[in-house]
Amino acid sequence: MAYGNSFADMHQDICGHLKVALNGLVTGTWFATGDEHNMSDSAFADLKTRRITATREAEELIAQALKRLDQVNPDHASNGSKG
């Protein structure tokens, strides 16, 4: 068991890291290269659709991680939920 900061402090720190991670995932997903200028309209539309899907999946992963973190919050221990 780790000792030190309160759960609230740790929770805030982890949330910050997850938001940075999400930003990195989205930035990486939407990173543009010069190759996009050479794509056909249909290929670019497909790429855009895949980027939107990847962004939504990244957001869902972060939401799931935050939900799991809340499940181990000792302040919520009396609610009967288990991870």
Rosetta constraint file for C-alpha pairs under 8 A:
AtomPair CA 5 CA 9 HARMONIC 5.90 0.50
AtomPair CA 5 CA 10 HARMONIC 6.35 0.50
AtomPair CA 6 CA 10 HARMONIC 6.30 0.50
AtomPair CA 7 CA 11 HARMONIC 5.81 0.50
AtomPair CA 7 CA 73 HARMONIC 6.97 0.50
AtomPair CA 7 CA 74 HARMONIC 7.56 0.50
AtomPair CA 8 CA 12 HARMONIC 6.12 0.50
AtomPair CA 9 CA 13 HARMONIC 6.24 0.50
AtomPair CA 10 CA 14 HARMONIC 6.07 0.50
AtomPair CA 11 CA 15 HARMONIC 6.04 0.50
AtomPair CA 11 CA 69 HARMONIC 7.55 0.50
AtomPair CA 12 CA 16 HARMONIC 6.25 0.50
AtomPair CA 13 CA 17 HARMONIC 6.38 0.50
AtomPair CA 14 CA 18 HARMONIC 6.11 0.50
AtomPair CA 15 CA 19 HARMONIC 6.15 0.50
AtomPair CA 15 CA 66 HARMONIC 7.23 0.50
AtomPair CA 16 CA 20 HARMONIC 6.29 0.50
AtomPair CA 17 CA 21 HARMONIC 6.11 0.50
AtomPair CA 18 CA 22 HARMONIC 6.08 0.50
AtomPair CA 18 CA 62 HARMONIC 6.47 0.50
AtomPair CA 19 CA 23 HARMONIC 6.14 0.50
AtomPair CA 19 CA 62 HARMONIC 7.80 0.50
AtomPair CA 20 CA 24 HARMONIC 6.20 0.50
AtomPair CA 21 CA 25 HARMONIC 6.17 0.50
AtomPair CA 22 CA 26 HARMONIC 6.10 0.50
AtomPair CA 22 CA 58 HARMONIC 6.52 0.50
AtomPair CA 22 CA 59 HARMONIC 6.75 0.50
AtomPair CA 22 CA 62 HARMONIC 6.88 0.50
AtomPair CA 23 CA 27 HARMONIC 5.94 0.50
AtomPair CA 24 CA 28 HARMONIC 5.96 0.50
AtomPair CA 25 CA 29 HARMONIC 6.04 0.50
AtomPair CA 25 CA 55 HARMONIC 7.52 0.50
AtomPair CA 25 CA 58 HARMONIC 6.76 0.50
AtomPair CA 26 CA 30 HARMONIC 6.17 0.50
AtomPair CA 26 CA 55 HARMONIC 5.71 0.50
AtomPair CA 26 CA 58 HARMONIC 7.42 0.50
AtomPair CA 27 CA 31 HARMONIC 5.85 0.50
AtomPair CA 29 CA 51 HARMONIC 5.86 0.50
AtomPair CA 29 CA 54 HARMONIC 6.97 0.50
AtomPair CA 29 CA 55 HARMONIC 6.98 0.50
AtomPair CA 30 CA 51 HARMONIC 6.49 0.50
AtomPair CA 32 CA 36 HARMONIC 7.03 0.50
AtomPair CA 34 CA 38 HARMONIC 7.59 0.50
AtomPair CA 35 CA 39 HARMONIC 6.81 0.50
AtomPair CA 36 CA 44 HARMONIC 6.91 0.50
AtomPair CA 39 CA 43 HARMONIC 5.88 0.50
AtomPair CA 39 CA 44 HARMONIC 5.87 0.50
AtomPair CA 40 CA 44 HARMONIC 6.12 0.50
AtomPair CA 41 CA 45 HARMONIC 6.08 0.50
AtomPair CA 42 CA 46 HARMONIC 6.15 0.50
AtomPair CA 43 CA 47 HARMONIC 6.19 0.50
AtomPair CA 44 CA 48 HARMONIC 6.12 0.50
AtomPair CA 45 CA 49 HARMONIC 6.23 0.50
AtomPair CA 46 CA 50 HARMONIC 6.23 0.50
AtomPair CA 47 CA 51 HARMONIC 6.12 0.50
AtomPair CA 48 CA 52 HARMONIC 6.20 0.50
AtomPair CA 49 CA 53 HARMONIC 6.21 0.50
AtomPair CA 50 CA 54 HARMONIC 6.06 0.50
AtomPair CA 51 CA 55 HARMONIC 6.05 0.50
AtomPair CA 52 CA 56 HARMONIC 6.25 0.50
AtomPair CA 53 CA 57 HARMONIC 6.17 0.50
AtomPair CA 54 CA 58 HARMONIC 6.11 0.50
AtomPair CA 55 CA 59 HARMONIC 6.21 0.50
AtomPair CA 56 CA 60 HARMONIC 6.18 0.50
AtomPair CA 57 CA 61 HARMONIC 6.19 0.50
AtomPair CA 58 CA 62 HARMONIC 6.37 0.50
AtomPair CA 59 CA 63 HARMONIC 6.20 0.50
AtomPair CA 60 CA 64 HARMONIC 6.09 0.50
AtomPair CA 61 CA 65 HARMONIC 6.20 0.50
AtomPair CA 62 CA 66 HARMONIC 6.21 0.50
AtomPair CA 63 CA 67 HARMONIC 6.16 0.50
AtomPair CA 64 CA 68 HARMONIC 6.19 0.50
AtomPair CA 65 CA 69 HARMONIC 6.20 0.50
AtomPair CA 66 CA 70 HARMONIC 6.22 0.50
AtomPair CA 67 CA 71 HARMONIC 6.37 0.50
AtomPair CA 68 CA 72 HARMONIC 6.89 0.50
AtomPair CA 68 CA 83 HARMONIC 6.59 0.50
AtomPair CA 69 CA 73 HARMONIC 6.67 0.50
AtomPair CA 70 CA 76 HARMONIC 7.79 0.50
AtomPair CA 71 CA 76 HARMONIC 7.36 0.50
AtomPair CA 71 CA 81 HARMONIC 6.81 0.50
AtomPair CA 71 CA 82 HARMONIC 6.42 0.50
AtomPair CA 71 CA 83 HARMONIC 5.78 0.50
AtomPair CA 72 CA 76 HARMONIC 7.62 0.50
AtomPair CA 72 CA 77 HARMONIC 7.58 0.50
AtomPair CA 72 CA 82 HARMONIC 7.77 0.50
AtomPair CA 72 CA 83 HARMONIC 7.23 0.50
AtomPair CA 73 CA 77 HARMONIC 6.74 0.50
AtomPair CA 77 CA 81 HARMONIC 7.49 0.50
